[in-house]
């Protein structure tokens, strides 16, 4: 696909790399709502690969991987075009929050957006038309943010079409321990879903890292993101980064299990544990130490993640528990 991304502001231009911003509204102080974009044109023909991060502003690992990879690509030969968006939800990124403090909407629930309503809806619509529409393939990075622990897992949009099969293959090529068939999401308006609907774009949604372990595993998780993009680029014929050692993978159907009550939680089963139906995953107590809720596994599955903050509120995501598909 011929790349037709037009930037409103060019911050810098060096060789084949251009950094700049797409604007979608002015604020009262004269500054703008804007999307930072890195564009690097390859030395040969090939696909347009879009890699973005911080759809939720507190999910940073993908952003660091994009910045590091862009530094590499501007100095080497590759085919196609690399578009990096390290902080899609730039307002939320700058305030260390999941959603923009301007309107509070969850950006990954409102795609394809709407130019005529709130700023976050306008962001989604602008990004769809001016960036995502131009891509052949998309990697949209997410993570656990400030309150969830997640094992590295890559979501894909599957159906029995060429695009569906390629999405699944792309997820496996990324080379994370879990691949996630995203057929049962309890919410809509997700980036890669809407790109497929609107443009037929093949995309994946890796969930890697969180604040829960960044003191110890930040560099490891940034490395997973960086190597994952390189694996996809090799698969697309953009650049040969070699064949990495394949991790043991499990294909799953992820479910978000909510708490009924609020209280202090204690995890009984941890990440990567296989749990039989009826076994206890976690318990919840009140401030006097009385148990008020017990979370039991609804089926045989594997623990992918959980609410890692000790205090849990009524209705919060408590466990990210997955059915095993293979």
N, C-alpha and C positions, 0 to 999 in steps of 0.2 A: 504493500500500500504506500502511495506517495504521502509523505508527511506534510500536513498543512497547518501545523500549529503556529499561531500568530501571538506573539507576546506584546503586551501593552507597554511594558518597561523592560529594556535590556540593561541588566546590571553589569554584565561583562561579556566579552566575546573574544575567545582565544582559539585560533586554529579552527577545529571542527566543533568546538564546544561553545554553546551560548547559555548563559544563565539569565533569568529574568522573572517577571511576574505577569500573571493574568489578573486583571482587576475586575471586581464585580460590585462596586459600590463605595461611595465616599462617606467617611465618618464626620462627625461634627468638628473634630479638631483638624480636619484637612487631610488626615491619613486615609488609607484605603483598605477595604477588605480585599485580600489578594491571595493568589496561589503561587508559591515559588516553584519554578520549573527549570530543570536542567535538560538541555537537548544536546546530544552528541551524535553527529552524523558519522557513519562508518565509511570505510574506504572502498567498500564493495556493495553490490546490491543485496538486499535481504529484507526481512520483515521489520516492522516497527514494534518494538517491545516497550510497553509502558510498565514501570514499576513504581508503585506509590506506597506511602506509609502515613501514619498518623491521621487516618480517617477519624479515629479517636485520639485526642491530643495527648493522652498519657501512655501511648504504646510506641516506644521509641526505637526498639532494636532494628526494625526494618529501615528506619530513617538513617541510622548510622551506617548500615550496609550499603544503602544507595549512595551516600556521600563517598564512602571508601571506593566503591566500584567505579563511580564517575571519575575519580582521580586516576584510576588505572586506565580506563577506556580512552580518555582524552590523549593518552600517550602511546596507544598501540593500534594496530590494524584490526578491524572487525567488519563484518557485513551487516547491512541494515542500519537502523537508527535506534538509539537508546534514549528513552524519555524517562527521566527520574523526577519524582515529586516527593521530596523527603518529608514534607509537612502539609498534607492536603488540607486539613482543618487547622490552618495556621493560627487563628485566634485561640483555639483550644490548646494547641501546642505551646503557645507563648505564655499561657496562664496555667500550665501544668494540670489541665482538667480534661475529662473525657469529652465533654461537649463544650461548645462555645458559650461563654458567660453572657453573650449578647442576647441570645434567645433560648438557650438551654436544650435545643432539639438534638437528638441523636442522629448524626449525619448518616450512619449506616443503617438507618431505618426509613429514610425518606427519599431515596433515589426512585425515579429519575429527577425529582425536584420540581421546582416551579419558580420561574423568573419573577412572578408577580406577588409573591408572599414574603415569608420571613428570610432573613439573611442566610441561614443554613440551607433552606430550600433553594435559594438563589445560587448558593455555592454548588450544590449538587447539579442543578440544571446547567450552569455555566461549564462545569467540569465535563459533564456528559457531552455537550455539544462541541466544546473547543479543545478538549484533550482526549477523552476516552474514545470518542468517535473516530479518531485518527489512528488508533492502535489496531494491530492484528492480533496481538497477544497481550495479556495483562497479568501481572502479579500484584495483588493488593494485600500488603502486610498488615497484620493485626497482632494482638497479644493479650495478656491478662491485665494489662494496665496496673492500676494501683491496688486492686483488691482481690484479684483472682490469681491462683496458680494454674498454669496450663503446661502440659507436656507438648513438645513441638508436634503440631498436627496440621495437615494441609487439606483444605476443603476444595472440592471440585463439583461442578455442575454436570450431573450425568443424565443423559437420555440416550436412546438407541439411535444416535445419529453420528456422523463423522465428528461433529463438534463435541458431542458428549464423550465419545471414546478418546478424542485428543485431550480433552480436559482431564480425564482420568489418568491418561498416560503422563501428561504434564505434571500432575500431582505426584505420581510415583517417581518421576525423574528428579523432582526437587530433592528427594532422598531424606525425608524425615521419618521418624518411627511410626507415625500414624497417618493414614489417608482417610479422608472424611467425605462420605457420600452425602452431599447437602440436600437431601430430599425432604427432610422433616423439620425444617427450621420453624420455630414458633413465632417468627416475625418475618416481615417482608421489607422491601426497599433496600436490599443489600447490593453493594456495588456490582460484583461479578454476575449476579443474577440479572440485574437490569441491563448490563452491557450485552449479555447474551440475547435477552429479549429484543433489545433495540437494534443491535448491530450484528448479532451472530458472533460476537467476539469470544474467543477461547480464553478462559482465565482461571486462575486458582487463587485461593485465599489462605495463605499460611498464617497460623497463630503461633508465635514464637516469643517467649520471654514474658516477664512481668516485673513489677517493682518488688514483688515478694522475695525475689532472690538476686536482685541486681548487684548487691554488695559482693556477691561471690560468683555469679554466672553471667554477668553482663557480656563480657568479651566472648564467652563460649556461644551465647545465643546470637550475638551479632555475627559471629563466624558462621553459624548455621544458615542465617539469612543470606549472607554474602555468597557462600558456597552454593546454596540453593539456586540463586539467580544464575550463577555461572553454569550450573548443571543444565538449567533450562536453555541458556544461550548455546551451549554445546548441542543440545537436542534440536534446536532450531537451525543449526548450521551458521550461527552468527560468529562464533569463535570456538576453537577447539581448546577447551580447558582440561582435556583428558577425561578418563573414566574414574570416578572416585570409588572407593570401597563402598559397596552397597550396605546400608543398614538393614536390619531385620524389620520388615514392615508388617503392619496389621491394618486391614481395611475395616473401618467402623462406621456406625451410624450414631452420631453424638446426640445426647439428650441433655437438656438443661432442667435439672430438678430443683424446684423452689422449696423453701422452708414455709411452714404454715405459721409458725410462731417466731418471736424474736427472743434472743437470749445469748448465752455464752456457749459457743460450740466446741466440741471435742471431736477430732477426727479419729475414727477407729480403723479405717482402711485408707491407704495412701496411694499416691500416683503409681501407675503401671501394675497395680495388683489386680489379678483376676478374682472376681467376687461372684459367688453363687447366688441365685435368686433367694431372697429371704434373709440373707446375711446382713449384719449391721454395717452401714457405711459411716455414720456419724451420730452423735447425740447432742441434744441441746438442753441446757439447764438455765434456771432463773438465777437471780442474784443471791438467793439463799442456798444455792447448790442443789435444788430439787430438779430432777430430770422432768422435762415437760414435752420432749419430742424425741423420737428415735427414727432415723432415716434408714430404711431397709432397701436393699437392692431389689428393683422390680423385676429383674431378669438376670441371667448370667451375663456378665460383662466385665469391662475393664475401667478403672478409674483414670480419667484423663486430666481432671482438674477439680478444683473446689474453691469455695470462698475461703481465703486464707487469713482474713482479719478475724480476731477472736470473737468480736461481737457481731452478731448477724441480726438483721431486721426482718420483721414479718414480710414474707414474699420475696426475699432476696434469692438469687441463685445460690444454692447450697452445694450441689454436686454436679459436675459435668461427667456424666456416666454414659458409657457407650456400649451399644450392642456390637458384638464381633461378627463381621460379615464373612470373613474367610478363615 
